[in-house]
Amino acid sequence: MHRELSDIDRYCAGIGYSGPREPTLFVNEVVRLLSELVGRPIRALRKPERPGDILHSLADVTIAREKLGFKARTPVREGLAKTPLRVEKAFQDFTKGYSQDAAQILKSAVFDASDYDEMVIVKDIDVFSICEHHLLPFFGKCHIAYLPDKRVVGLSKLPRVVEVFARRLQIQEKLTTQIAKAIESALKPKGVGVVIEALHLCVMMRGVEKNNAHMITSSMQGRFRSDSRTREEFLDLIRRPKPF
Ligand SMILES: [Zn+2]
């Protein structure tokens, strides 16, 4: 019983399991345990990659804790009574990207552009994501460029692709690469470059010395990787102030 409680606690905290068992096995066990205690199947995300990636209803966990005789740490006051449900709803929104398909979004708006072969850039796309280590937001701007190879994509689709991957539990490095790879595989351009500049609340809020440093990540594919002039042109264009 003790082990089960601590498993649920770690699961609640979204902390990865590092014991001898397989992570997926651990997740399945906890999901099964929670479902049994609550008396109905609990929701899990569609493509869990690690224990912390599966979000469940905090309300369900509260029920499970009660059934195990686990006393609430603090008496529930009015302001907190619906908080588990609100948090669950918010996190469903923060992680809705798991049920969206970037390839499908891109392929729905690919156009022929045989006579255009210059760089296409969309800059200053707002990014809001959740750090998978602390479940705290990181947010900033994303800049995307690609060199078309006879095909271009509708401009509104690029921010949507950012959204698909940002609305998941993430780390900024992986988010950057996933956006670049999705554009590369759907559009088969001559090259893709993605830069994300973001502030992380898990860094800014914690510790005595507050840190406002923002993190910059980039993913360069094709010509953006092999040709320094292409890369420089992209970086130069995103550094320029907005003309209007
Ligand atoms: Zn973090």
Residues whose N, C-alpha, C, O or C-beta is under 5 A from the ligand:
A	BS01	ZN	C131 H133 H134 C202
